[in-house]
Amino acid sequence: MSIISWIILGLLAGAIAKFLLPGRDPGGLIGTTLIGVAGAFIGGWISSRWLDRPISKDFYDTATWVSAIGGALVLLIVYRVFFGDSRSRR
């Protein structure tokens, strides 16, 4: 897959992660989508590096989607742990 398709996959993974973890995020929509893009890259890298699952050239590969969504979920949880209460203090 090209970088453009990873960015599109990341945007969709960020939206799915936001759907699975509802609530207020400190970064809003832009922050969540950027976390989704970063999660797609990190999830794909972890999947290919340590889980011995090569990244497919097909955009509709299930393992690619699961790793991208999983990476976005992990990053969203970490982001909420470190910056989750920044809005409530104002």
ABEGO torsion letter per residue (X at the ends): XBAAAAAAAAAAAAAAAAAABBEBBAAEAAAAAAAAAAAAAAAAAAAAAAAGBBBBABAABAAAAAAAAAAAAAAAAAAAAAAAAAAAAX
